[in-house]
Amino acid sequence: MVSRPAALCSVLALSTGLLAASPALAASVRGRIVDAAKGGALPGATISAAGASTTAGTDGSFELDNIPDGPVALTVTYIGYDAKTLTLTSAANPEPATIALTGDIAAGDIVVTGNRLAERRALQTKKSANNVVEALYANDVGKLPDQNVAEAVRRLPGISVANDQGEGRYVIIRGVDPNLVNVTLNGQTLPAPEPDGRQVKLDDLPSSLIQSVVIEKSLTPDLDANAIGGSVDISTVSAFDRNKDFFLDARGAYGWYKLNHKSPWEADGQIGGLFGPDKQFGAVVSVNYSRRPIESENFQGSEAWAPINGFVVPDYAGLRDYNLVRTRLGVVGNFDWRPSDTAQIYLRTSYSKYTDNEHRDQNIIEIGDAEDFSNQTATSGTFEGSTTIKMRRRRENDNTRSATLGGKFDLGPGHLDVSGGYTRAIKLDPLRSEFTFNGPDSTVDYDLTSGSGPYSFVARGDVFDDPSAFKFSKVNFDHRRAVEKLWQARADYSLPLAIGDDSTLKVGAKYLHRDKSDDEEALTYKKSSTPLMLTDFAYVGDTDFYDGMFHYGDRVDYAAAAAYVNAHPEVLKFDEAGSIADSLSSDYDVREAITAGYAMLTIKSGGLTLVPGVRVEHTEDRTKAKIVDDASDFGDDFNSFGNKSYTDWFPGINAKYEAGRSLVLRGAVTTSIGRPNYPDLAPYVLVEDDTPPSISLGNPDLKPLKAVNVDASVEYYLPSQGIISIGLFYKHIDNPIYTTQQRVTGATYGNVTYDEADVSQPINADSEELKGIEVNGQVQFTFLPAPFDGFGLSANYTYVDGHATAPDFRPGEIPLFFQSHDVATAQLFYEKYGFAARVAYSYRSAYLDTLGSDPASDEYTDANGQLDVHVSYQLTPQVTVFGDGTNLTDAPWRRYIGTPGQLVERERYSFMLRGGVQVHF
């Protein structure tokens, strides 16, 4: 084990040696690259002079070092713009120059340049990066093309998302678990409000608040190593990005959902500008609010398809009707002060709030044993099943707030970046409650279909329409509070070196302290000897389900039922043992401190750029949880503790070769880490009174996942603002985590020795590996005659294959979670004469979401293909009207077990239409 001081001292010693060995030259040129028509910054512009080159930062600013003192010919290039060459005078402390580039669109055309400009920035960012990245920029009115960040980035090569209620939520990079993806906002690590893992909900972030998203597929040492899947770097806009004395944007949209005929709406605004003497101050404030009343119809299949009389049939059939209202509020306030040409100070603040108010009704028929089946064929049959009516009421309130204070300074011959921030994410579930009413057995006729839709069942006698036949069974009243707090600070110093062309040494350090806790109270009440029937709480809602395929029966009026049991507690019997177990076993407190340091070189010589380096991270974990057994009580405090510390080194190298202005070759070998999820680390012990006892355990001794990542790609940039690229990637991951179940004898848990017990616990397995290929193409048909020169086409395809080896869990190769073998996107777009249109189709194949004891019990989220359309027309240079059509293919969310025909559930949302207006000044 390498100590933290020794590890950091090693990095500092390496850095000091390089500093001493490589003095810097003094002469330099400083300036900003902007768009001549719009005035906005052009990030990633390539600037070269006297054999040296550099790239512009996010605000278009640059400093080119290591050049001769005096007049130099400086050339600026950018995708979609005419190259520009001018003469500037270099000096030890030069005056900054503003360099405006002219696009390749004729000034007389009335053209919507928003999307084209955004695509130029994305392509230029990809081309100028020294590692493998994908980028997405907001257009000139500050809007990404989709409703939240997750839905926007799924258009990029190798990216898919995990959905919730038809909306993108978690980003999946190259088929890697979202828990292994790092997400930052303005350079600071984002917390995860949910208690079950490290994955960050990207649907909490409205897309209108975002300036850019960069996906880092290969890591450099200055990036956090906790990113086996990659890193999602989100930036909000600053006034210096827009480079205007005053700007004002506003947008409003109103829509219609086909399924529930309700109307979502959204509004946002942004105001900001530069002010003060010499325009050294900048401020921008953005606000977004949206309200979406969503309905989804969920058919519940079976997780226990079994052979009956020679045919494989389900044992469960249910209808779930979700009705919910989701609201999002986002606020961004960014402030900048540039007191001189060599100093920048900034404050980045953000607040996002997400609420989900849900009602879920259920009609269920559950089959018992094999003798309950009759008239069996391969596609139909009859069974006798028990009936249940349920109603769940759930409220969720999440909010995340962050503040980052930082600065960029010329310090000596080099450049210093420092920043520090605090972020807090809270997930509150003030209510998660469900009433259950059990009814009589019913005879059911059913038909099994071979398609992707649900199988049909018809209960004889419309049993769900007789509330007097349903008796109260149980109700739970749960609430939860999960909190994650992050304190973090970092410093990065880059020094120009007299090696090759504009080479640099960069060193830095980062400290991150995480405090994550989960506190849950789960109270369950069962029926007492006093009967309670559904009669007084039933109502008839919409009886049509799945376009008439099913008849939906009675529902439970939650408010009336809750009021009744509160006024008549004698109808309830408190399940104390079950409530204690459910309440205490989920509680945990995890403190994690990560101290990191790194050193990296950027060596440029001609068209070759090499970025070797090493990062070291020291991790300290302190965990608390609770032991739950027959002696436990609601008031129990944490009584089980764990401590673990470890130090890891992450060497890596990225290589880039520009074989001309249009052809770029890349390669990378990097290393990364994936830390265990918080609930797995918590040292809880849950004992259930079975024979033998069932014991669930956390594992504070879990090892982190370790990965070696290999990337190689070829990129050809088309003269018509496009790209053709192909990339290969490979990952070898050690120590993947799986939950095992085994029977043990003579073992002690929670200070109690058990002669025999069934024990479930997360453990480290052997290894995982995945490999794949990405193909990407984008072209603007500017070479065609008008009006066809406004067309463009974008398409990408990714194939991923991988497996895990975990003999302690199950033999053979194991599929990987979230890994779709095929991911593809195609977009046809048109932009000319003030009119813009985009037709986009996104597809991903099925992926594993629940691992069983054998392949027959593995559960998958099925393939999904979605078609979206966007059109807009620019009435004036300041006013644009637009319309959207989302999920026009009515793509469902579908799950199956073992094989695609064995349906677990299928949820449909239909489509949404939306129209609106946006103004831009």
Steps between C-alpha positions, in 0.01 A plus 500: 500500500643836396430778747324815385792735584748272320279478192453875474868564567588271210282699262639829627857374466433398139347841431789689662754308296322580176470866597870524570596322179287705261517881514229690313535771239352839580343625175129434446184616322166533677145551369144377447338327202137597430235459231489811278121488452382390843783625721502182707815319605641221283638239740764260373627723218847403378758782513849455355804722447875451463475123523298506824128437541229505765121478532253755632324443831127482563468880476712522184806632682852376422863562580768375263837463669853410394515721193761760392469853630364746242257484205371149418252369241216336692246267337162404647294206370156378598261249345240681289695828491746650259856477629643833605864615502617828657813651646528558874788606720610256769638620829555403862161655590309562176174689462218254416355510150143419395497292181166461321444211260253507212287194432456337163131608472430796274415811696196572283324173578230499768614180669445350841861458605431374852533127442777534246702717735447251786613211279810693394596552863444133578711382206775750577507390866533137392771577247712720726478272806808297590287205616194316367192717556151569371347845541158662491447877502191711548393701199514879488186537710643278770299183440604139461285297260320293767317554827769388743870426493460120485272520196734743324819295535340175379542637145880472535699195384513216751250662737167361616283575801294318759145639504236566764139566393618548144758766590876453487660484847845333521769519234656173382838539326605206284281260696660574838290517819399865575640452852844498334455832320629824654288814458628853559333840486733792424797283591365381837381146573122471522335304783239226455175575684377141484614267780555179303809585300744755360313562174403865447149581376540710190127557461519739797692745278285692249678520167426871461743581783794325336763658275689182411546132584828323431528121530857399586541144373872478573634659817794734548670520843335833584158330497353300788592132471158389627372467142532150355215577262621853435430851621208732424617860534214752505553875474257786548535823303701801614465855374847480345385197296232718342733803476224764493425808706144376536310190396151374575348167402155367582301199395156360567352167389161331536421141407256212489541136604306252289445245779346722769406803285672728751730791430859538614650846496841654544651847525853626538695819477858620505636849550856621526782705360834669550530824696733726694810690387665309216219241527685304766180380673258240369175360635234263371190357667295216347170361625296204376171354619306210352188305594420165338185299580594150384299180465644160420323168460699208635410138433646271766613164373674228698844452652429129542416351162478126563433181304139389547378191315788534255454873432684799651239734647491804736361497853412869525304763309440856611413848385679804641374848416750773590386861524758749617603863483867585470629850553850633459644830609852601405688818582854590398690810607851550359717800580846596370759764577808552287701769678785471250606310193681250722233431762147361495273438797165326472206377703277221364175427682211271416181367653277227361180360645314194378161381630305190403143463626378154401185289521528134396189281471521121459267215407682168555429132441756262649502131420577237759613144429512282189159351572348847451564476123279328242434489124869566439637563151811679379306824456196486731352349813294547813607545860357568841664797672468723803407864442640818655433873466777736611559872507842658559552864585855634468651845534863576424680830554862529389716808499865570429681825571861585424741790520851511355749783550809497283760694314748482214827688531828549318751405767864530406554342161197275537126500566322411825137383526348469847144423604304379794138422554219354705216293362206342677242263355191393693246236407184518709224244472245650739249230408521157342185315593292219349160355591435134415155342475473125431207356308365155411649245265399545140506288187703662225532427130822615342680512165876502461629696203841477342536873434645774717165598651335366815319168507127535556291379791130533571361437846160335482231703669686833507621421850679838536164681468361372833664695788294313762705188419832662599620504860778717646830312536775747588633854463844652541600857580863560409719804475869548430767769510828452314766771503836532330734790575822569313781735595770518237798712402757474225804682363658453157820662379616483139846609390612552137808297412770559241442154356358449153214735406310663788549210743390530862538342838186491712484401867217517745323372807140448605326426827144372519305418814167319463238453772219269388215384723166324466226498763183304432187430699280222366185430701277209397149430629311179433131417532355452848204292607274789400422461129532792262357476150587700189139608451530843661828588327447373145443713195486439126758690298598456138407140419681491166852357516745434218263639237217271605703181531417485872214615720621683808290440812451686826766719656577605857433856613822544697397816686173343619670175607778681685251725680293200606785294648632808681157550657449126568837356607327184628486367141883491492754272667851638519770271358769603747766242412473559126493877542811500719689283253401710198569828677840425650661284231503782243663759728866578442758776526806502274789748524743490211810715459705496181835678475650509152806634324625474144769597253464495123691618196353626175773456242438644153730453207366569155172310467572268794368564850581267791339535843669263747443532871404341827235566761493375858187485717484413868155392621379478859157352577317505832165323502217459748197273490268305727470141617139385478381193689224396741634737769501809278287806570401809302727717713817304423792715394784391276666198657708353217807678367758461225823674402709458189774695324695435182727679255500449124721618218356573156759525223381573149587644163295663225644544151374712213642537152370763258592360160393818325225753564217246466633164625550424871626170644463423871606236747485469878582259780360619831404367844200579721308395809141431602423530868230276655147630544413642840241238611744222413770661717270555799566224760134421568379163629138399441379173656164363391339234714486215252609138529795522468532877554545722194777756552577795273835676544680805373871480430727792603801296380395509136783582263450770238474400137823559300505547124754514219354682200628494141374736227589551136323711238526664159316829433463670163349849505305585186532840332120536517493512883482128566692198619556134422657304784555148624617402846591182686497457877577232757464489879627242748341546843613321817297452820142537365238478774222241515267389778539135599267273694635200685424279799760523777550315829648614829534862394467813718311810384412793723665328797269198462620157388267301274520125457365544148385799297431615144726801447479762227787747455667706223847370416775568250510262204789434263477727197299651218599599151328680217598607153332678217507717192349844433424637154388860458414713200368853462475703184350832389396493135630850434645380169147454356317779316248710692266423666639149553821634654307543826477124554723300730530147630644360821522133598700290743512136602672327791544128556599384850574149622606399848468255784603438860663205674364433850525129587396564862173637369426276201706305244573609146498842342260753654346786299569854618241736643371779270694370199305535176689324223366747242457876546418725204371846416401654167400861435388670180494878529439808290589863573459787255296815435396524864357148505654211696383141539643186656376141492690286749481129573683341794535125557657273755472123527403312817717516812522302826345674801458213753743209529355163593658176618508374140432640150136390514439735794689803366270797443548744213376841397394442142612685189369851447473721191359852519419755230499873577440803278583869545411789269550876536465819302677827561236773466758771566864485610369525857186279494472131413198269521548126537321168530600157630370147471643257756484120490293496183555122473334446842813309605427302818720413793497121510666238721526124466654205683722248325369543146314793335171310487483465880361841586562651845343838430423740217438869554373739233487882489372586151630827353519868590456806278632840604524848356650824618680823435845624595652844488865587485657843550 
